[in-house]
Amino acid sequence: MTEKETKGAIELSRRVLKEAYDRALSLSLDRVVEDYTEKGYLEPIEVFYFICWKSPAEAQIPNMWLFELINNRESVKEITQEALKLAAEDKVKEAIEKLIMLPRGVGVKVASAILTFYDPDKIGVIDRFAWKALYGIYKDDFAPEDYVKYLTDIRKMAAKYRTRTREVDLALWELGKRS
């Protein structure tokens, strides 16, 4: 790669990163969600939006993560398509396990966000704040089994209060932030 090409790649990545941060952090995921619920899979940039959205504001997300997603476009599409099908069959643990196979940046928290926006009636986002509000302890690293436990419990709450699972997760997030 020449110096000019390298500089262009760096500028492109900064522009793409800025767009991703601006869109994802302003919670304007509506178009992304509409697109992937209709298509049945996510494009690499759409996965990257979720990574940005679930990352702390001060996080420095490596450009390489976006490039890895782009360079594995077909794999990203296949994995996300399979995960969404599993979620539609209520095989949420398997869907989470499938999504965390994506290139770097997608752990249980990001996977739960992807599935939540796909089906907010039955799925919620896991994070340290909601976990703390629900179980009274701080936890920031989650395994698929943790998510299944969390989802089971918030679904029970959603049924009890006759609301969407996503709304329970948002309430817990807010409570956990306050404590």
C-alpha positions as CSV (number, residue, x, y, z in Angstrom):
1,M,0.0,0.0,0.0
2,T,1.4,3.4,-0.9
3,E,1.5,6.3,1.6
4,K,-1.4,8.0,-0.2
5,E,-3.5,4.8,-0.1
6,T,-2.7,4.3,3.6
7,K,-3.7,7.9,4.4
8,G,-7.0,7.4,2.4
9,A,-7.7,4.2,4.4
10,I,-7.1,6.0,7.6
11,E,-9.4,8.8,6.6
12,L,-12.0,6.4,5.5
13,S,-11.9,4.5,8.7
14,R,-12.2,7.8,10.8
15,R,-15.2,8.9,8.7
16,V,-16.8,5.5,9.0
17,L,-16.1,5.4,12.7
18,K,-17.5,8.9,13.2
19,E,-20.6,8.0,11.3
20,A,-21.0,4.8,13.3
21,Y,-20.6,6.6,16.6
22,D,-22.9,9.5,15.6
23,R,-25.6,7.1,14.5
24,A,-25.3,4.4,17.1
25,L,-24.7,6.6,20.2
26,S,-27.5,8.9,19.3
27,L,-29.7,5.8,19.4
28,S,-30.7,6.2,15.8
29,L,-30.6,2.4,15.2
30,D,-34.1,2.5,13.8
31,R,-33.1,2.2,10.2
32,V,-30.5,-0.4,10.9
33,V,-33.1,-2.5,12.8
34,E,-35.7,-2.0,10.1
35,D,-33.2,-3.2,7.5
36,Y,-32.1,-6.3,9.3
37,T,-35.4,-7.4,10.5
38,E,-36.6,-7.4,6.9
39,K,-33.4,-8.9,5.4
40,G,-32.9,-11.4,8.2
41,Y,-29.2,-10.7,8.6
42,L,-26.8,-7.9,9.4
43,E,-24.2,-6.3,7.3
44,P,-20.7,-5.7,8.9
45,I,-21.3,-2.0,9.4
46,E,-24.6,-2.8,11.1
47,V,-22.8,-5.1,13.6
48,F,-20.3,-2.3,14.1
49,Y,-23.1,0.1,15.0
50,F,-24.2,-2.3,17.8
51,I,-20.6,-2.6,19.0
52,C,-20.4,1.2,19.2
53,W,-23.8,1.5,20.9
54,K,-23.0,-1.0,23.6
55,S,-19.5,0.4,24.3
56,P,-18.9,3.0,27.0
57,A,-18.6,6.6,25.7
58,E,-14.9,6.7,26.6
59,A,-14.1,3.4,24.8
60,Q,-11.6,3.5,22.0
61,I,-12.9,0.9,19.6
62,P,-10.1,-0.3,17.3
63,N,-10.5,0.4,13.6
64,M,-9.3,-3.1,13.0
65,W,-12.6,-4.5,14.4
66,L,-14.6,-2.8,11.6
67,F,-12.1,-4.0,9.0
68,E,-12.3,-7.6,10.3
69,L,-16.1,-7.4,10.0
70,I,-15.9,-6.1,6.5
71,N,-13.3,-8.6,5.4
72,N,-15.5,-11.4,6.7
73,R,-18.8,-10.0,5.2
74,E,-20.2,-13.4,4.0
75,S,-19.4,-15.0,7.4
76,V,-21.1,-12.0,9.2
77,K,-24.2,-12.4,7.1
78,E,-24.4,-16.2,7.6
79,I,-23.8,-16.0,11.3
80,T,-26.3,-13.2,11.9
81,Q,-28.9,-14.9,9.7
82,E,-28.5,-18.2,11.6
83,A,-28.6,-16.3,15.0
84,L,-31.8,-14.5,14.1
85,K,-33.5,-17.7,13.0
86,L,-32.5,-19.3,16.3
87,A,-33.9,-16.3,18.2
88,A,-37.2,-16.6,16.2
89,E,-37.4,-20.2,17.4
90,D,-36.7,-18.9,21.0
91,K,-33.3,-20.7,21.1
92,V,-31.8,-17.6,22.6
93,K,-28.7,-19.3,24.2
94,E,-27.8,-20.8,20.8
95,A,-28.4,-17.5,19.1
96,I,-26.1,-15.7,21.6
97,E,-23.4,-18.4,21.1
98,K,-23.7,-18.0,17.4
99,L,-23.3,-14.2,17.5
100,I,-20.2,-14.3,19.7
101,M,-18.5,-16.3,17.0
102,L,-18.4,-13.0,15.0
103,P,-15.1,-11.3,14.6
104,R,-13.9,-9.2,17.6
105,G,-16.1,-6.8,19.5
106,V,-19.2,-9.0,19.8
107,G,-19.6,-10.5,23.2
108,V,-22.8,-11.4,25.1
109,K,-23.7,-7.8,25.7
110,V,-23.6,-6.8,22.1
111,A,-25.2,-10.1,21.0
112,S,-28.1,-9.4,23.4
113,A,-28.5,-5.9,21.9
114,I,-28.7,-7.3,18.4
115,L,-31.4,-9.9,19.5
116,T,-33.3,-7.3,21.5
117,F,-33.8,-4.9,18.6
118,Y,-34.8,-7.9,16.6
119,D,-37.6,-8.9,19.1
120,P,-38.1,-6.4,21.9
121,D,-41.2,-8.1,23.1
122,K,-39.3,-11.3,24.2
123,I,-35.7,-10.3,24.5
124,G,-33.7,-7.7,26.6
125,V,-30.2,-6.3,26.7
126,I,-27.9,-7.5,29.4
127,D,-25.4,-5.1,31.0
128,R,-23.8,-4.3,34.3
129,F,-26.5,-1.8,35.4
130,A,-29.5,-4.1,34.8
131,W,-27.6,-7.0,36.4
132,K,-26.9,-5.0,39.5
133,A,-30.5,-3.8,39.8
134,L,-31.8,-7.3,39.4
135,Y,-29.3,-9.4,41.4
136,G,-27.7,-6.8,43.7
137,I,-24.2,-7.4,42.5
138,Y,-21.8,-5.8,40.0
139,K,-20.9,-7.9,37.0
140,D,-19.6,-6.8,33.7
141,D,-18.4,-10.0,32.0
142,F,-21.2,-12.3,30.9
143,A,-21.4,-15.8,29.6
144,P,-24.3,-17.2,27.5
145,E,-25.6,-19.0,30.6
146,D,-25.7,-15.7,32.5
147,Y,-27.8,-14.2,29.7
148,V,-30.2,-17.2,29.8
149,K,-30.7,-16.7,33.6
150,Y,-31.2,-12.9,33.2
151,L,-33.6,-13.3,30.3
152,T,-35.6,-15.9,32.1
153,D,-36.0,-13.6,35.1
154,I,-36.9,-10.5,33.1
155,R,-39.4,-12.4,31.0
156,K,-41.1,-13.4,34.3
157,M,-41.2,-9.8,35.3
158,A,-42.5,-8.7,31.9
159,A,-45.3,-11.3,32.2
160,K,-46.1,-10.2,35.7
161,Y,-46.3,-6.5,34.7
162,R,-47.8,-7.2,31.3
163,T,-45.1,-5.3,29.4
164,R,-42.4,-6.0,26.9
165,T,-39.2,-7.6,28.0
166,R,-37.3,-4.7,26.6
167,E,-39.1,-2.3,28.9
168,V,-38.2,-4.4,31.9
169,D,-34.6,-4.3,30.8
170,L,-34.7,-0.5,30.4
171,A,-36.2,0.0,33.8
172,L,-33.5,-2.2,35.4
173,W,-30.8,-0.4,33.5
174,E,-32.1,2.9,34.9
175,L,-32.4,1.6,38.4
176,G,-28.9,0.1,38.2
177,K,-27.4,3.4,37.0
178,R,-28.9,5.2,40.0
179,S,-27.4,2.8,42.6
